[in-house]
Each structure stands twice: as C-alpha cells, then as structure tokens.
Amino acid sequence: MLRTLDIVLIVVMTAAATVTYTIKHRAENKLEEVRKLDVAIKLEEDTIDLLRADWALLTQPNRLERLVGTFGADLQLAPTPSTQLAQPQELPMLKADLPVPEDKSAKDGIASIINKTDNMATGSVAR
C-alpha cells in the first residue's frame, strides 16, 4: 500500500539520481578532454623546444661561415653598402602617428549618403 507521498518521493529520488549520474558523466568527459589537451600542449611545447634547438644549431656563426666559404661563389654574397640602409626618417609613417582629419563629416562619403533624406515619393510610403 503505497501512498501518494511515497510515490512522489520515489520519483523525486529517481530523478535526483539520474541528474547526479548525468552531471558525473559530463564531468568525467570534460576531465578526459582536459587530459587530452594537456598531452597536446606538452607535445607542442616539446616540439617548440626541439625547433629552438635546431635553430640554434643552424645559426651558429662557425657553421654559417663555413657555408659562406663553400657557396660564396654561387651565391655571390657581398656586404651590404651603407647606402642601401634606410634612415628612420625615410621609413613610412605609422598609422598611429597619422594626423586626425579635422572635419570627418565632409570626407565621409558613406555617412553623408546614409544621412541624406530621401525625397522620392513612392506609392507604398505614406507621406
């Protein structure tokens, strides 16, 4: 002889257990994703370290000097003359250093078109 209260409590407890299991399952899935991402990050960090070591080996001055001696005739390498170097005043101006225009509305063609009132009368618009 189950009373209505007993049935309601059984349903509530079953629902609570289901919700708890669902939350636990999602948390375990997220934890597995975090572990996979940690492994991927570790792999990328190791790869970066390896590439830095390779770069250090490839850019050693002794090695470069040997390569220049070996392939100097083929590459026709020569020191850069001082006339080929640009002076700071010869470089283009940065966007941050550009002067701000005084009257923006006069130069902004799109804004003037948008803000212009339409004097055309059509049959679908009541005036």
PLY file of the C-alpha trace (Angstrom):
ply
format ascii 1.0
element vertex 127
property float x
property float y
property float z
element edge 126
property int vertex1
property int vertex2
end_header
0.00 0.00 0.00
1.91 2.93 -1.29
0.65 6.33 -0.55
0.86 9.22 -2.96
3.64 10.81 -0.92
5.73 7.63 -1.18
5.33 7.53 -4.96
6.25 11.22 -5.27
9.36 10.69 -3.11
10.42 7.67 -5.18
10.05 9.68 -8.40
11.99 12.63 -6.93
14.81 10.36 -5.71
15.00 8.61 -9.09
15.14 11.97 -10.88
17.83 13.22 -8.49
19.90 10.06 -9.05
19.55 10.46 -12.82
20.62 14.11 -12.72
23.55 13.27 -10.44
24.73 10.50 -12.76
24.41 12.79 -15.80
26.46 15.52 -14.12
29.10 13.00 -13.05
29.30 11.56 -16.58
29.71 15.03 -18.14
32.39 15.94 -15.58
34.33 12.77 -16.41
34.09 13.55 -20.13
35.38 17.09 -19.53
38.22 15.73 -17.39
39.21 13.38 -20.22
39.19 16.32 -22.66
41.42 18.30 -20.28
43.86 15.38 -20.08
43.98 15.13 -23.88
44.60 18.88 -24.16
47.38 18.66 -21.55
49.06 15.94 -23.60
48.70 18.00 -26.79
50.12 21.09 -25.07
53.07 19.10 -23.73
53.73 17.75 -27.24
53.65 21.27 -28.71
55.99 22.58 -26.01
58.43 19.74 -26.70
58.22 20.45 -30.43
58.92 24.15 -29.83
61.94 23.28 -27.68
63.23 20.95 -30.39
62.77 23.59 -33.09
64.58 26.18 -30.97
67.49 23.76 -30.53
67.56 23.14 -34.29
67.51 26.88 -34.95
70.39 27.40 -32.53
72.41 24.77 -34.36
71.58 26.15 -37.80
72.51 29.73 -36.91
75.89 29.03 -35.32
78.42 31.54 -36.67
81.03 28.83 -37.38
78.55 26.86 -39.49
77.40 29.95 -41.38
80.99 30.99 -42.04
81.74 27.52 -43.42
78.66 27.68 -45.67
79.64 31.13 -46.96
83.09 29.81 -47.79
81.64 26.80 -49.60
78.82 28.51 -51.50
80.12 32.09 -51.66
80.91 31.93 -55.37
77.48 30.52 -56.25
75.53 32.93 -54.06
77.72 35.96 -54.84
77.34 37.25 -51.29
78.69 40.72 -50.53
78.45 43.05 -47.54
75.57 45.49 -47.63
76.73 49.02 -48.52
75.72 51.75 -46.11
73.80 53.49 -48.90
71.33 50.60 -49.04
70.31 51.02 -45.41
67.24 53.17 -44.78
67.33 56.02 -42.29
64.47 56.30 -39.76
63.09 59.44 -41.43
62.88 57.55 -44.75
60.50 54.94 -43.35
56.75 55.41 -43.84
54.73 56.90 -41.02
52.95 54.53 -38.63
49.15 54.50 -38.68
49.13 55.58 -35.04
51.16 58.69 -35.97
48.89 59.82 -38.82
47.17 63.17 -38.21
43.45 63.08 -37.46
41.31 64.86 -40.09
39.58 67.97 -38.73
36.16 67.59 -40.39
35.23 63.94 -40.61
31.69 64.53 -41.90
32.91 66.32 -45.04
35.24 63.48 -46.01
32.95 60.60 -45.05
31.00 59.95 -48.24
29.10 56.92 -46.98
27.81 58.69 -43.87
26.60 61.64 -45.94
24.71 59.29 -48.27
23.11 57.40 -45.39
22.11 60.55 -43.50
20.69 62.23 -46.63
16.88 62.44 -46.63
15.10 60.61 -49.40
12.75 62.93 -51.32
11.50 60.25 -53.68
7.78 59.60 -53.29
6.65 56.04 -53.85
3.22 54.51 -53.80
3.95 52.29 -50.81
5.05 55.02 -48.41
2.50 57.41 -46.95
3.78 60.99 -46.61
0 1
1 2
2 3
3 4
4 5
5 6
6 7
7 8
8 9
9 10
10 11
11 12
12 13
13 14
14 15
15 16
16 17
17 18
18 19
19 20
20 21
21 22
22 23
23 24
24 25
25 26
26 27
27 28
28 29
29 30
30 31
31 32
32 33
33 34
34 35
35 36
36 37
37 38
38 39
39 40
40 41
41 42
42 43
43 44
44 45
45 46
46 47
47 48
48 49
49 50
50 51
51 52
52 53
53 54
54 55
55 56
56 57
57 58
58 59
59 60
60 61
61 62
62 63
63 64
64 65
65 66
66 67
67 68
68 69
69 70
70 71
71 72
72 73
73 74
74 75
75 76
76 77
77 78
78 79
79 80
80 81
81 82
82 83
83 84
84 85
85 86
86 87
87 88
88 89
89 90
90 91
91 92
92 93
93 94
94 95
95 96
96 97
97 98
98 99
99 100
100 101
101 102
102 103
103 104
104 105
105 106
106 107
107 108
108 109
109 110
110 111
111 112
112 113
113 114
114 115
115 116
116 117
117 118
118 119
119 120
120 121
121 122
122 123
123 124
124 125
125 126
